[in-house]
Amino acid sequence: MSRRRFDLDDLWPRFGRVAVIAAAVLWTVPFIWMIVSAFRPSDQGAAAMASLIPDYRPTLDNFREAWADANFPLYYLNTTIMVAGILAVQIVTMSLAAYAFARVKFPGRTVFFYLFLAQLMLVPIALLVPNLATVARLGLYDTLLGVMAPYFATAFGTFLMRQAFRTIPTELEEAAVLDGARWWHLIRYIYLPLSKPALIAFAIVSVSAHWNEFLWPLMVINSPDNRPLTVGLAMFTMGAEGAQAWGVNAAGTFLVIAPLLICFALFQRRFINSFVTSGLK
């Protein structure tokens, strides 16, 4: 019996590793197909586009055609403005809220904090229509600000920063107060610098999520000049230029995700370390 139990205990970790490797392989198949198709010559035919084996001489013609037919420079600009604007406002709002929930004592603080976190349990699609009606009433329809506004407050970021602020010794705050620091000085010069891992972790999550956002910008944005990358790519693939050009579509998709891939490749170690040391307790 003991021998059998030992064998089972030794088998489960191996099975888990095999399952993880299999899931990773399945997940990478579409990504591999995109790369192979993006560099495949268009004269290979539609049947060759289904192959995952790069049996051809790579070409950049698909990228040139996608860049020429779709207004990717404008899409990059709109997406960068949208992502950077959301993150900038989120850092302010979540830092103020996190400081209030972590350090300011007021009646019902814990109850209000849990109510604030309740929005994490809401399905995002359930808020599409109310948010769209609010944006329209505010006159922000078909603007980048209208896309950004619903994300200015973040429950996840507030929770992350609150947990990080609570790990900072109160003695630092008390010493700063004795030197005449006000509450905004405490946030700016003590809490935020010492919570840099949590800030970096949240910034990566926020940028990745809103860079890939599609449904909400699609509902808000109507004019071509305000389209972000995801909506611009969708309109391009549905148009005459990319309807049947799988290689061009794959090249356009690669152009959309390339900045995120580069950032992740450069900062993946910092990304992992930031979550490990972000104060989630």
Wavefront OBJ file of the C-alpha trace (Angstrom):
o trace
v 0.000 0.000 0.000
v 2.764 2.414 0.887
v 4.590 1.610 -2.344
v 1.448 2.312 -4.392
v 0.809 5.586 -2.572
v 4.371 6.665 -3.237
v 3.984 5.919 -6.928
v 0.762 7.922 -7.154
v 2.305 10.858 -5.308
v 5.221 10.795 -7.708
v 2.935 10.490 -10.746
v 0.691 13.511 -10.120
v 3.418 16.200 -10.489
v 4.497 14.636 -13.781
v 0.931 14.531 -15.007
v 0.509 18.183 -14.051
v 3.596 19.183 -16.002
v 2.430 17.260 -19.063
v -1.013 18.896 -18.849
v 0.522 22.371 -18.573
v 2.820 21.740 -21.541
v -0.094 20.427 -23.618
v -2.213 23.477 -22.770
v 0.691 25.785 -23.657
v 1.136 24.062 -27.031
v -2.569 24.388 -27.833
v -2.514 28.048 -26.820
v 0.452 28.827 -29.064
v -0.996 27.195 -32.211
v -2.976 30.312 -33.322
v 0.017 32.500 -32.532
v 2.342 30.298 -34.597
v -0.160 30.283 -37.472
v -0.350 34.068 -37.376
v 3.433 34.439 -37.620
v 3.774 31.838 -40.369
v 0.910 33.339 -42.393
v 2.111 36.910 -41.936
v 5.419 36.143 -43.657
v 3.950 33.744 -46.258
v 3.823 35.038 -49.886
v 0.315 35.734 -51.131
v 0.803 33.558 -54.235
v 0.892 30.417 -52.070
v -2.900 30.100 -52.257
v -5.590 29.721 -49.625
v -4.854 26.025 -49.004
v -1.240 26.759 -48.089
v -2.386 29.326 -45.527
v -3.677 26.516 -43.314
v -0.199 25.052 -42.890
v 1.857 25.711 -39.770
v 5.092 24.770 -41.517
v 6.954 27.732 -43.096
v 7.830 26.020 -46.393
v 8.579 29.278 -48.225
v 10.962 32.217 -48.384
v 9.700 34.858 -45.888
v 8.429 38.118 -47.307
v 7.358 41.462 -45.878
v 4.812 42.135 -48.620
v 1.871 41.372 -46.325
v 3.103 43.919 -43.800
v 3.616 46.540 -46.494
v 0.124 45.975 -47.857
v -1.501 46.058 -44.420
v 0.378 49.228 -43.473
v -0.589 50.903 -46.751
v -4.270 49.906 -46.744
v -5.045 50.548 -43.061
v -4.199 53.749 -41.204
v -2.064 52.051 -38.578
v -0.109 55.195 -37.554
v -3.371 56.903 -36.579
v -4.620 53.757 -34.850
v -1.385 53.528 -32.864
v -1.715 57.161 -31.846
v -5.341 56.785 -30.743
v -4.591 53.618 -28.791
v -1.562 55.152 -27.100
v -3.555 58.227 -26.063
v -6.373 56.039 -24.776
v -4.153 53.637 -22.831
v -1.892 56.336 -21.392
v -4.839 58.569 -20.437
v -6.644 55.752 -18.662
v -3.523 54.712 -16.750
v -2.657 58.290 -15.725
v -6.102 58.940 -14.263
v -6.244 55.490 -12.673
v -2.981 56.089 -10.818
v -4.442 59.247 -9.273
v -7.851 57.842 -8.358
v -6.667 54.491 -7.053
v -3.838 56.060 -5.030
v -6.225 58.470 -3.309
v -8.803 55.751 -2.674
v -6.167 53.280 -1.486
v -4.726 55.810 0.966
v -8.187 56.523 2.355
v -8.987 52.832 2.806
v -5.543 51.959 4.171
v -4.667 54.870 6.469
v -7.624 57.199 7.034
v -9.906 56.070 9.859
v -13.585 56.857 9.312
v -16.837 55.105 10.252
v -17.731 52.212 7.996
v -14.350 52.120 6.269
v -14.313 48.338 5.906
v -17.925 48.221 4.712
v -17.319 50.903 2.095
v -14.201 49.097 0.945
v -16.065 45.830 0.414
v -18.858 47.661 -1.386
v -16.255 49.286 -3.609
v -14.793 45.870 -4.407
v -18.234 44.527 -5.269
v -17.849 45.907 -8.780
v -15.242 43.210 -9.397
v -18.071 40.687 -9.337
v -20.052 42.504 -12.032
v -19.924 41.064 -15.529
v -18.471 43.845 -17.746
v -20.942 43.204 -20.546
v -23.818 43.987 -18.150
v -22.562 47.576 -17.896
v -22.240 48.241 -21.628
v -25.691 49.721 -22.186
v -25.771 51.887 -18.999
v -22.266 53.157 -19.692
v -23.118 53.911 -23.306
v -26.223 55.860 -22.255
v -24.175 57.840 -19.723
v -21.446 58.612 -22.256
v -24.063 59.794 -24.755
v -25.729 62.070 -22.184
v -22.358 63.585 -21.315
v -21.715 64.366 -24.981
v -18.698 62.049 -25.123
v -19.982 59.676 -27.779
v -17.548 59.065 -30.635
v -14.625 60.469 -28.645
v -11.583 58.849 -27.089
v -12.570 60.417 -23.783
v -15.836 58.523 -23.972
v -13.905 55.266 -24.307
v -11.628 56.161 -21.415
v -14.153 57.524 -18.903
v -15.641 54.256 -17.544
v -12.173 53.005 -16.616
v -11.009 56.009 -14.623
v -11.939 54.271 -11.361
v -10.554 50.789 -10.820
v -11.491 48.440 -7.995
v -8.616 46.075 -8.718
v -6.052 48.877 -8.689
v -7.476 50.278 -5.467
v -7.304 46.864 -3.817
v -3.739 46.308 -5.033
v -2.514 49.696 -3.835
v -4.366 49.426 -0.517
v -2.612 46.160 0.212
v 0.720 47.722 -0.762
v 0.122 50.830 1.387
v -0.725 48.681 4.403
v 2.712 47.043 4.266
v 4.481 50.405 4.657
v 5.467 51.135 8.281
v 3.386 53.846 9.902
v 6.547 55.230 11.513
v 7.529 56.731 8.173
v 4.234 58.580 7.955
v 4.482 59.776 11.546
v 7.997 61.107 11.000
v 6.909 62.945 7.858
v 3.926 64.481 9.637
v 6.220 65.759 12.376
v 8.279 67.449 9.656
v 5.153 69.233 8.395
v 4.136 66.964 5.526
v 0.500 67.004 4.434
v -1.473 63.983 3.301
v -0.718 64.573 -0.393
v 2.975 64.770 0.451
v 2.698 61.394 2.152
v 1.167 59.812 -0.933
v 3.564 61.447 -3.370
v 6.861 61.032 -1.527
v 6.343 58.002 0.739
v 3.567 55.667 -0.327
v 3.892 55.751 -4.100
v 7.717 55.370 -4.240
v 7.613 52.484 -1.769
v 4.745 50.848 -3.700
v 6.538 50.852 -7.049
v 6.249 47.042 -7.558
v 2.467 47.235 -7.183
v 2.327 50.236 -9.523
v 4.342 48.430 -12.176
v 2.209 45.311 -11.877
v -0.996 47.281 -12.230
v 0.378 49.350 -15.119
v 1.187 46.196 -17.071
v -2.277 44.760 -16.457
v -4.031 48.031 -17.304
v -2.082 48.690 -20.496
v -2.497 45.112 -21.732
v -6.227 45.034 -21.023
v -7.073 48.365 -22.646
v -4.708 47.890 -25.571
v -6.712 44.769 -26.448
v -10.121 46.266 -25.635
v -12.510 45.809 -28.551
v -16.227 45.681 -27.720
v -16.493 48.917 -25.743
v -14.525 51.066 -28.264
v -16.556 49.485 -31.055
v -19.766 50.689 -29.404
v -18.522 54.198 -28.622
v -16.375 55.067 -31.640
v -18.085 55.762 -34.945
v -15.737 57.936 -36.993
v -12.648 56.310 -38.596
v -10.327 59.005 -37.242
v -10.977 57.958 -33.630
v -10.611 54.204 -34.011
v -8.085 52.350 -31.847
v -6.026 49.476 -33.163
v -8.497 46.689 -32.397
v -11.454 48.413 -34.043
v -9.332 49.598 -36.956
v -8.089 46.070 -37.562
v -11.646 44.683 -37.451
v -12.852 47.248 -39.977
v -9.847 46.523 -42.177
v -10.416 42.749 -42.199
v -14.089 43.238 -43.073
v -13.289 45.606 -45.903
v -12.453 44.842 -49.505
v -8.714 45.088 -48.838
v -8.508 42.265 -46.337
v -11.623 40.180 -46.918
v -9.810 37.143 -48.351
v -6.162 38.133 -47.812
v -5.294 35.881 -44.888
v -1.633 36.806 -44.973
v -2.462 40.518 -44.858
v -4.906 39.935 -42.010
v -2.273 37.985 -40.096
v 0.261 40.759 -40.692
v -2.219 43.357 -39.437
v -2.897 41.287 -36.324
v 0.827 40.990 -35.719
v 1.192 44.768 -35.989
v -1.506 45.206 -33.333
v 0.044 42.877 -30.764
v 3.711 43.563 -31.561
v 4.136 46.413 -29.025
v 2.747 44.246 -26.214
v 4.968 41.334 -27.218
v 8.037 43.556 -27.234
v 7.186 45.058 -23.851
v 6.536 41.649 -22.323
v 9.781 40.262 -23.721
v 11.719 43.194 -22.264
v 9.978 43.385 -18.877
v 8.733 39.858 -18.186
v 11.058 39.412 -15.194
v 9.924 42.732 -13.717
v 6.327 41.761 -14.414
v 6.664 38.541 -12.397
v 8.682 40.155 -9.617
v 6.179 43.007 -9.318
v 3.314 40.640 -8.596
v 5.423 38.612 -6.189
v 6.364 41.703 -4.169
v 3.197 43.783 -4.642
v 1.921 43.259 -1.110
v -1.011 40.912 -1.814
v -1.747 39.692 1.695
l 1 2 3 4 5 6 7 8 9 10 11 12 13 14 15 16 17 18 19 20 21 22 23 24 25 26 27 28 29 30 31 32 33 34 35 36 37 38 39 40 41 42 43 44 45 46 47 48 49 50 51 52 53 54 55 56 57 58 59 60 61 62 63 64 65 66 67 68 69 70 71 72 73 74 75 76 77 78 79 80 81 82 83 84 85 86 87 88 89 90 91 92 93 94 95 96 97 98 99 100 101 102 103 104 105 106 107 108 109 110 111 112 113 114 115 116 117 118 119 120 121 122 123 124 125 126 127 128 129 130 131 132 133 134 135 136 137 138 139 140 141 142 143 144 145 146 147 148 149 150 151 152 153 154 155 156 157 158 159 160 161 162 163 164 165 166 167 168 169 170 171 172 173 174 175 176 177 178 179 180 181 182 183 184 185 186 187 188 189 190 191 192 193 194 195 196 197 198 199 200 201 202 203 204 205 206 207 208 209 210 211 212 213 214 215 216 217 218 219 220 221 222 223 224 225 226 227 228 229 230 231 232 233 234 235 236 237 238 239 240 241 242 243 244 245 246 247 248 249 250 251 252 253 254 255 256 257 258 259 260 261 262 263 264 265 266 267 268 269 270 271 272 273 274 275 276 277 278 279 280 281
